[in-house]
C-alpha cells in the first residue's frame, strides 16, 4: 500500500440478525407480579440505572447456588 489510512467502515447489525442471536442464546422467563410490586421494581431499577434483567439474573443465580 502507499501509506494511506482508510477510515473504518461503519457497520450496522439488522434487527433480524439480533433477534436470531437472542432467540438462539437466551430464554425469556415471565412472571405475574402485583402491579404495585412491579411498578416499585421498575422505578427502583430506573432510579439506580440498573437493567431489570440484571437484577432478575442475579436472583436466579443466587437461588441456584443456594439450592
C-alpha positions, 0 to 999 in steps of 0.5 A: 500500500502507499501509506494511506489510512482508510477510515473504518467502515461503519457497520450496522447489525439488522434487527433480524440478525439480533433477534436470531442471536437472542432467540438462539442464546437466551430464554425469556422467563415471565412472571405475574407480579402485583402491579404495585410490586412491579411498578416499585421494581421498575422505578427502583431499577430506573432510579439506580440505572440498573437493567431489570434483567440484571437484577432478575439474573442475579436472583436466579443465580443466587437461588441456584447456588443456594439450592 
